[in-house]
Amino acid sequence: LALDGIGLSNSLPVTGTFAVTNSPVSGNFTVANGGVFTGNNASTYGNLTVASGGLFIANGGGVGEMAILGGTSFSGSLTVAHGAVVNLAGNFGINAPLTNAGTVNISNAVINVDYAPFYIMFGGIVNQSGGLMNLGNNVGIYFATPNGSLVTNAYFINQGIIVQMPGTVTTNTISCPTLPFLGQAGNQQLSINLAFNFDTSQGTITNYSGTLALPGFRTN
């Protein structure tokens, strides 16, 4: 099945090849063993699960927390099971939780993690124990703050393995700024610490070549 510029609202298992280009997909999808979901500038709204033996390839696009189509709302997530593979490239937005117990390969990509409840964005990354995240060339993982949002709980938690791959010749970056936020909600003055929660105390980071720029983080 191939979609190009056409929205789909349904919940179907992906057992063969599912190609989506410039299209939104809403619903709860599972990429089964042997299934391949390829997205080019495609956005998913719903729970996307990549099961063991499944493959999700994304070049641009992103995962969203919620869309309302035809009166139906979908919460969102991207879950990568043990034995599953996800390949990310291009400008990819994480506006819903990404949980990895399998393998996520990132190369030539800008990954924007958005946590902004005002805009119904709850992006974050958890690389679970046994999960592997491989960083190739030209990778940036950034914490994005949409204008007008009150951001308090953005996170990147590494309990598994992050590897900068051999042969990487560029500088890859995980950028998690800590900034003060002063604002007002109703009559209440707010002072919020926007610390991007980058915690690798239960995981490991290995750099085989090139430069990997990291923010301050908690370690063991």
Secondary structure, DSSP 8 states (H G I E B T S, - for coil): -EEES--EE---EE-SEEEEES-EEES-EEE-TT-EEEEEEEEEESEEEE-TT-EEEEEEEEEES-EEETTEEE--EEEE-TT-EEEEEEEEEE-SEEEESSEEEEEEEEEEEEEEGGGTEE-EEEE-TT-EEEE-SSEEEEEE--TT------EEEESSEEEE-TT--SEEEEE--EEEEEEEETTEEEEEEEE-EEE-TTSEEEE-SSEEE----B--
